[in-house]
Amino acid sequence: MFPGVNKRQMDQMMKKMGIQQQEIDAKQVIIRCEDRDIIIERPQVSKVNMMGQKTYQIVGEEHEKMHNTMPEINDDDIKTVMEQAGVDKMKAKEALLSTKGDIAEAIMNLTEDEQS
């Protein structure tokens, strides 16, 4: 970390400053984001506690996995929207896709369109 300072000296300095470091034996670290997962394979994870504030340092091989942004629409959901909004299958499915699978919002949008 610092040139000319061995691990024992570093541990003593950290202890004096109230810093505790702990290695964590992790197999994989996954950071979930809105649109993707960041996956870190074979990580080296250190937990650092500095005056009650815990932080994690992660080093490893990173790759990303994108989330499926299309909602899963099943036949029961389509049937419910068709019956409640009085529309055909295609309109019901389009409404569900546009609301990311939210049945109530799809019905409300379709019935508001009819009333306008």
Secondary structure, 3 states (H helix, E strand, C coil): CCCCCCHHHHHHHHHHCCEEEEEECCCEEEEECCCEEEEEEEEEEEEEEECCEEEEEEEEEEEEEECCCCCCCCHHHHHHHHHHHCCCHHHHHHHHHHCCCCHHHHHHHHHHHHHC
